[in-house]
Amino acid sequence: MDPVSSLPAIAALTVAVATAFVLAKKFGEPPAQGRFASIDGLRGFLAFFVFLHHSCVWYFYLRSGKWEVPPSSLYTHFGQSSVALFFMITGFLFFFKLIEGRTEKIDWERLYISRFLRLVPLYFCVVSFMFLLVFILSNGSINEPISKLLIGMLRWLGFTAFGSPDLNGIERTFIFVAGVTWSLPYEWLFYFSLPLLALTVGVKPPPAYIGLGVLCVGFAASHPSIHYLSFLGGIAAAFLARLDSIRRFAVTNISSLFAISCLIVTIAAFPSGFGVMPLSLLTVFFVLVASGNSLFGLLLSSASRTLGEFAYGIYLIHGIILFITFNFVLGLPQARALSAVQHWAVVVGVTPALISVCFLTYTFVERPAMQKTTGLTTWLRSFLLGLIEVQAPR
């Protein structure tokens, strides 16, 4: 079998959806409500496509020692186009919130606390587990100056905004998490840019937040990147999805066919998802989904929405699952000797484990953290008010 055949991807996706369906039936499915239910369903597929992308990367890495995009347009787009659509989702949801901020006051403290509790707890858990793997592979010894090791760990804990260095002499530490952390600083940069972007729609945040936005937009301007276009695509969708004509068209079967056609053309015509033309096609696809298109109901199914709840976990955790499977369960020599069929059979085999682990991390890490948003926001405001009262002249 060709190692870049689409058949293993179909098999793995089928197993993932079946696993999510079983979990939804046994433990309850997410509520099917809200204007953006289709986006909730899309998230899980995007995260799982990134898993498929890195599963293919691992096949060639085991044989060549080079961590690079696979020689397949489909598997390349599984990674690149999925991340681009993740950026669009972020751009859309938060710029849509800014637009609504013209009539509904934005609680900036709550917004940032909710982002902190959504992203940080699971990220710290995953990175801490990565540190444990480094410790195991180092046989419990410290192989570099302790100051260098601590600084490297801090850089990882900082969402790799200042790099993702090798730790304790273990080369290519980033492979432990499949290198997925590169996208997270872009997410944070966009969040911190929101106060300045708010001014463009007539929303006036507190001055301190505007200053933060100015710094972030200035940084972005001095560090140009194609990825900013993905956020702009999401911002465009935030405007277009408010139009009645587009929403009416989006829910039709013709719209579903058109959306799928955009994806097919993107994959068939462009070797990468990071370019102006493929991003334009992906934006058209996303505008339709954001406007209510469900791809013939697929994105609204209980299994899709369940996968969507686990999307962040799938995105962060799949690299560790693959690393443990190929390094510890099989062993690198045996993993290299696998045929293409055997390699993909292993990937399909670990798929239920990945989805199940992400169910557990969502249940015991992500959801409890998100439920603390209101309490932490109230506590922080009370704490800051107390500081102000203490420092006020009497």
C-alpha positions as CSV (number, residue, x, y, z in Angstrom):
1,M,0.0,0.0,0.0
2,D,1.1,3.5,-0.7
3,P,2.1,5.2,2.6
4,V,0.2,8.3,1.5
5,S,-3.0,6.5,0.5
6,S,-6.2,8.1,1.6
7,L,-7.7,4.8,2.8
8,P,-5.9,4.8,6.2
9,A,-7.2,8.3,6.8
10,I,-10.7,7.2,6.1
11,A,-10.3,4.2,8.4
12,A,-8.8,6.2,11.3
13,L,-11.5,8.9,10.9
14,T,-14.2,6.3,11.0
15,V,-12.8,4.8,14.2
16,A,-12.5,8.2,15.7
17,V,-16.1,9.1,14.9
18,A,-17.3,5.7,16.2
19,T,-15.4,6.2,19.4
20,A,-16.8,9.7,19.9
21,F,-20.3,8.3,19.2
22,V,-19.9,5.6,21.9
23,L,-18.7,8.2,24.4
24,A,-21.6,10.5,23.5
25,K,-24.1,7.8,24.1
26,K,-22.6,6.6,27.3
27,F,-21.7,9.9,29.0
28,G,-24.0,12.4,27.2
29,E,-23.5,14.5,24.1
30,P,-22.8,18.3,24.0
31,P,-25.9,20.4,23.7
32,A,-26.8,21.2,20.1
33,Q,-27.4,24.8,20.5
34,G,-26.0,28.2,19.6
35,R,-25.5,30.0,16.3
36,F,-22.1,28.4,15.7
37,A,-22.9,24.8,16.2
38,S,-21.3,23.9,12.9
39,I,-18.0,25.4,13.9
40,D,-18.1,23.3,17.1
41,G,-18.5,20.3,14.9
42,L,-15.7,21.4,12.6
43,R,-13.1,21.7,15.3
44,G,-12.9,18.0,16.1
45,F,-12.3,17.1,12.5
46,L,-9.6,19.7,12.1
47,A,-7.7,18.5,15.2
48,F,-8.0,14.9,14.1
49,F,-6.7,15.8,10.6
50,V,-3.6,17.3,12.3
51,F,-3.2,13.9,14.0
52,L,-3.3,12.2,10.6
53,H,-0.8,14.7,9.2
54,H,1.7,13.9,11.9
55,S,1.0,10.1,11.7
56,C,2.1,10.4,8.0
57,V,5.1,12.6,9.0
58,W,6.2,9.9,11.5
59,Y,6.2,7.2,8.7
60,F,8.8,9.1,6.7
61,Y,10.7,10.5,9.8
62,L,11.3,6.9,11.0
63,R,13.0,6.1,7.7
64,S,14.8,9.3,6.8
65,G,15.4,11.1,10.1
66,K,13.8,14.3,8.6
67,W,10.8,15.9,10.3
68,E,9.1,17.5,7.4
69,V,5.8,17.8,5.5
70,P,4.9,14.5,3.9
71,P,5.1,14.0,0.1
72,S,1.4,14.2,-0.3
73,S,-0.9,17.1,-0.9
74,L,-3.7,15.5,1.1
75,Y,-1.6,14.8,4.2
76,T,0.1,18.2,3.9
77,H,-3.3,19.9,3.9
78,F,-4.5,17.8,6.8
79,G,-1.9,19.7,8.8
80,Q,-1.6,23.1,7.2
81,S,-5.1,23.9,6.1
82,S,-6.5,22.6,9.4
83,V,-4.3,25.0,11.3
84,A,-5.3,27.8,9.0
85,L,-9.0,27.0,9.7
86,F,-8.3,27.0,13.4
87,F,-6.9,30.5,13.1
88,M,-10.0,31.5,11.1
89,I,-12.2,30.1,13.9
90,T,-10.4,32.2,16.4
91,G,-10.5,35.3,14.2
92,F,-14.2,34.8,13.6
93,L,-15.4,34.1,17.1
94,F,-13.6,36.9,18.8
95,F,-14.1,39.6,16.1
96,F,-17.8,38.7,16.1
97,K,-17.7,39.3,19.9
98,L,-16.1,42.7,19.2
99,I,-18.9,43.6,16.7
100,E,-21.5,42.7,19.2
101,G,-19.6,44.8,21.7
102,R,-21.1,47.8,20.1
103,T,-24.4,47.0,21.8
104,E,-23.3,44.6,24.6
105,K,-20.5,45.7,26.8
106,I,-17.4,43.4,26.7
107,D,-16.1,42.2,30.0
108,W,-12.4,42.3,29.2
109,E,-11.3,40.8,32.5
110,R,-13.6,37.8,32.0
111,L,-12.5,37.4,28.4
112,Y,-8.9,37.0,29.2
113,I,-9.4,34.9,32.3
114,S,-11.6,32.6,30.2
115,R,-8.8,32.3,27.6
116,F,-6.3,31.6,30.3
117,L,-8.4,28.9,31.9
118,R,-9.2,27.4,28.5
119,L,-5.6,27.1,27.2
120,V,-3.2,27.0,30.1
121,P,-4.2,24.1,32.4
122,L,-4.1,21.4,29.7
123,Y,-1.1,22.9,28.0
124,F,0.9,22.8,31.3
125,C,-0.2,19.2,31.9
126,V,1.0,18.2,28.4
127,V,4.3,20.1,28.7
128,S,4.8,18.6,32.2
129,F,4.4,15.2,30.8
130,M,6.9,16.1,28.1
131,F,9.3,17.0,30.8
132,L,8.8,13.6,32.3
133,L,9.6,12.0,29.0
134,V,12.8,14.0,28.9
135,F,13.7,12.8,32.4
136,I,13.1,9.2,31.4
137,L,15.1,9.4,28.2
138,S,17.9,11.1,30.2
139,N,18.0,8.2,32.6
140,G,17.3,10.6,35.4
141,S,20.5,12.5,34.9
142,I,21.1,16.2,34.2
143,N,23.2,16.5,31.1
144,E,23.4,20.3,30.8
145,P,23.8,23.3,33.2
146,I,20.8,23.5,35.5
147,S,20.4,27.2,34.5
148,K,20.1,26.3,30.8
149,L,17.7,23.5,31.6
150,L,15.4,25.7,33.7
151,I,15.4,28.5,31.1
152,G,14.6,26.0,28.4
153,M,11.7,24.6,30.5
154,L,10.4,28.2,31.1
155,R,10.5,28.8,27.4
156,W,8.3,25.8,26.9
157,L,5.9,26.8,29.7
158,G,5.6,30.2,27.9
159,F,3.8,28.6,25.0
160,T,7.1,28.5,23.1
161,A,6.6,32.2,22.3
162,F,10.4,32.5,22.9
163,G,11.3,29.2,21.2
164,S,11.0,25.5,21.8
165,P,14.6,24.5,22.7
166,D,15.9,21.0,23.1
167,L,16.0,20.0,26.8
168,N,18.7,18.3,28.8
169,G,20.6,17.3,25.6
170,I,17.7,15.4,24.1
171,E,17.7,16.3,20.4
172,R,14.5,17.3,18.7
173,T,12.5,17.6,21.9
174,F,9.7,19.3,19.9
175,I,8.9,15.9,18.4
176,F,7.5,14.7,21.7
177,V,4.5,16.9,21.0
178,A,4.8,16.8,17.2
179,G,5.8,20.4,17.2
180,V,2.1,21.6,17.4
181,T,2.9,24.3,20.0
182,W,4.2,26.7,17.2
183,S,0.6,27.8,16.5
184,L,-0.3,28.8,20.0
185,P,1.8,32.1,20.2
186,Y,-0.2,33.3,17.2
187,E,-3.4,32.6,19.1
188,W,-2.2,34.6,22.1
189,L,-1.0,37.4,19.8
190,F,-4.4,37.7,18.3
191,Y,-6.1,37.7,21.7
192,F,-3.9,40.5,23.0
193,S,-4.5,42.5,19.8
194,L,-8.2,42.5,20.3
195,P,-8.4,45.7,22.3
196,L,-6.9,47.7,19.4
197,L,-8.9,45.8,16.9
198,A,-12.0,46.7,18.9
199,L,-11.5,50.4,18.0
200,T,-12.0,49.6,14.3
201,V,-15.7,48.7,15.1
202,G,-16.3,51.5,17.5
203,V,-15.7,49.7,20.8
204,K,-13.6,51.5,23.3
205,P,-11.7,49.2,25.8
206,P,-10.0,50.6,28.9
207,P,-6.7,52.4,28.1
208,A,-4.5,49.8,29.6
209,Y,-5.9,47.2,27.2
210,I,-5.5,49.5,24.3
211,G,-1.8,49.8,25.1
212,L,-1.5,46.0,25.2
213,G,-3.2,45.9,21.8
214,V,-0.8,48.5,20.3
215,L,2.2,46.5,21.5
216,C,0.9,43.3,20.0
217,V,-0.1,44.8,16.7
218,G,3.2,46.6,16.5
219,F,5.0,43.3,17.1
220,A,2.9,41.6,14.4
221,A,3.6,44.4,11.9
222,S,7.4,44.0,12.5
223,H,7.1,40.2,12.1
224,P,5.1,39.6,9.0
225,S,3.6,36.1,8.5
226,I,1.2,34.4,6.1
227,H,-0.7,33.2,9.1
228,Y,-2.1,36.6,9.7
229,L,-4.2,36.2,6.6
230,S,-6.0,33.3,8.2
231,F,-7.1,35.5,11.1
232,L,-8.2,38.1,8.5
233,G,-10.3,35.4,6.8
234,G,-12.0,34.8,10.1
235,I,-12.6,38.5,10.6
236,A,-14.1,38.7,7.1
237,A,-16.4,35.8,8.0
238,A,-17.5,37.7,11.1
239,F,-18.9,40.5,8.9
240,L,-20.3,38.2,6.1
241,A,-22.0,35.7,8.4
242,R,-24.2,38.6,9.7
243,L,-25.8,39.0,6.2
244,D,-29.2,37.4,5.8
245,S,-28.5,36.5,2.2
246,I,-25.4,34.6,3.0
247,R,-27.0,32.8,5.9
248,R,-29.9,31.7,3.7
249,F,-27.6,30.4,1.1
250,A,-25.3,28.7,3.6
251,V,-28.0,26.3,4.8
252,T,-28.8,24.9,1.4
253,N,-27.5,21.6,-0.1
254,I,-25.9,23.6,-3.0
255,S,-23.9,25.5,-0.4
256,S,-22.6,22.2,1.1
257,L,-21.6,21.1,-2.4
258,F,-19.9,24.4,-3.0
259,A,-18.1,24.3,0.4
260,I,-16.8,20.8,-0.3
261,S,-15.7,21.8,-3.8
262,C,-13.6,24.6,-2.3
263,L,-11.8,22.1,-0.1
264,I,-11.2,19.7,-3.0
265,V,-9.8,22.4,-5.3
266,T,-7.6,23.6,-2.4
267,I,-6.1,20.2,-2.0
268,A,-5.9,19.3,-5.7
269,A,-4.5,22.6,-7.0
270,F,-2.1,23.8,-4.2
271,P,0.7,21.8,-2.6
272,S,0.4,23.9,0.6
273,G,-2.3,25.5,2.6
274,F,-0.2,28.5,3.4
275,G,-0.6,30.7,0.4
276,V,-2.9,33.5,-0.7
277,M,-5.0,31.5,-3.1
278,P,-5.5,28.4,-0.9
279,L,-6.3,30.6,2.1
280,S,-8.8,32.5,-0.1
281,L,-10.6,29.2,-0.9
282,L,-10.5,28.1,2.7
283,T,-12.0,31.4,3.7
284,V,-14.9,30.9,1.3
285,F,-15.4,27.4,2.8
286,F,-15.2,28.8,6.3
287,V,-17.6,31.7,5.7
288,L,-20.3,29.1,4.7
289,V,-19.7,27.0,7.8
290,A,-19.7,30.1,10.0
291,S,-23.0,31.1,8.4
292,G,-24.6,27.8,9.3
293,N,-23.6,25.3,6.7
294,S,-23.3,21.8,8.3
295,L,-22.0,19.8,5.3
296,F,-25.2,17.9,4.9
297,G,-25.7,17.7,8.7
298,L,-22.3,16.1,9.4
299,L,-21.0,18.9,11.6
300,L,-24.2,18.8,13.7
301,S,-24.1,15.1,14.6
302,S,-23.5,14.1,18.2
303,A,-20.2,12.4,17.3
304,S,-18.9,15.5,15.5
305,R,-19.8,17.8,18.4
306,T,-18.3,15.4,20.9
307,L,-15.0,15.4,18.9
308,G,-15.3,19.2,18.8
309,E,-15.3,19.3,22.6
310,F,-12.0,17.3,22.6
311,A,-10.4,19.3,19.8
312,Y,-7.8,21.2,21.9
313,G,-6.9,17.9,23.6
314,I,-6.6,16.0,20.4
315,Y,-4.4,18.8,19.0
316,L,-2.0,18.9,22.0
317,I,-2.0,15.3,23.0
318,H,-1.7,13.3,19.8
319,G,2.0,14.0,19.5
320,I,2.7,12.4,22.8
321,I,0.5,9.4,21.9
322,L,2.5,8.9,18.7
323,F,5.8,9.4,20.4
324,I,5.1,6.9,23.1
325,T,3.7,4.4,20.6
326,F,6.7,4.5,18.3
327,N,9.5,4.9,20.9
328,F,8.3,2.8,23.9
329,V,5.5,0.5,22.9
330,L,7.0,-0.6,19.6
331,G,10.6,0.7,19.8
332,L,12.2,2.7,17.1
333,P,13.9,-0.3,15.3
334,Q,10.6,-2.2,15.1
335,A,8.7,0.9,14.1
336,R,11.1,1.6,11.2
337,A,10.6,-2.0,10.0
338,L,6.9,-1.7,9.7
339,S,5.3,-1.8,6.2
340,A,3.0,1.0,5.2
341,V,0.0,-1.2,6.0
342,Q,1.4,-2.1,9.4
343,H,2.3,1.6,10.2
344,W,-1.2,2.8,9.5
345,A,-2.8,-0.2,11.3
346,V,-0.9,1.0,14.4
347,V,-2.3,4.5,13.9
348,V,-5.8,3.2,13.5
349,G,-5.3,1.1,16.5
350,V,-4.2,4.0,18.8
351,T,-7.1,6.2,17.6
352,P,-9.6,5.0,20.2
353,A,-6.9,5.5,22.9
354,L,-6.3,9.1,21.7
355,I,-10.0,10.0,21.8
356,S,-10.4,8.3,25.2
357,V,-7.5,10.1,26.7
358,C,-8.8,13.4,25.4
359,F,-12.2,12.6,26.9
360,L,-10.5,12.1,30.2
361,T,-8.5,15.3,30.0
362,Y,-11.5,17.3,28.9
363,T,-13.6,15.8,31.8
364,F,-11.0,16.3,34.6
365,V,-8.8,19.2,33.4
366,E,-10.4,21.4,30.7
367,R,-14.0,21.5,31.8
368,P,-13.3,22.0,35.5
369,A,-10.9,24.8,34.7
370,M,-13.4,26.6,32.4
371,Q,-16.1,26.3,35.1
372,K,-13.9,28.5,37.4
373,T,-14.0,31.5,35.0
374,T,-16.7,33.4,37.0
375,G,-15.2,32.7,40.4
376,L,-11.7,33.6,39.3
377,T,-12.9,36.8,37.6
378,T,-14.8,37.8,40.8
379,W,-11.8,37.0,43.0
380,L,-9.4,39.0,40.8
381,R,-11.6,42.1,40.7
382,S,-11.9,41.9,44.5
383,F,-8.2,41.5,44.9
384,L,-7.4,44.4,42.6
385,L,-10.0,46.6,44.4
386,G,-8.4,45.8,47.7
387,L,-5.0,46.8,46.4
388,I,-6.4,50.1,45.2
389,E,-8.0,50.8,48.5
390,V,-4.8,50.0,50.4
391,Q,-2.7,52.3,48.2
392,A,-5.3,55.1,48.2
393,P,-4.2,58.2,50.3
394,R,-6.1,58.6,53.5
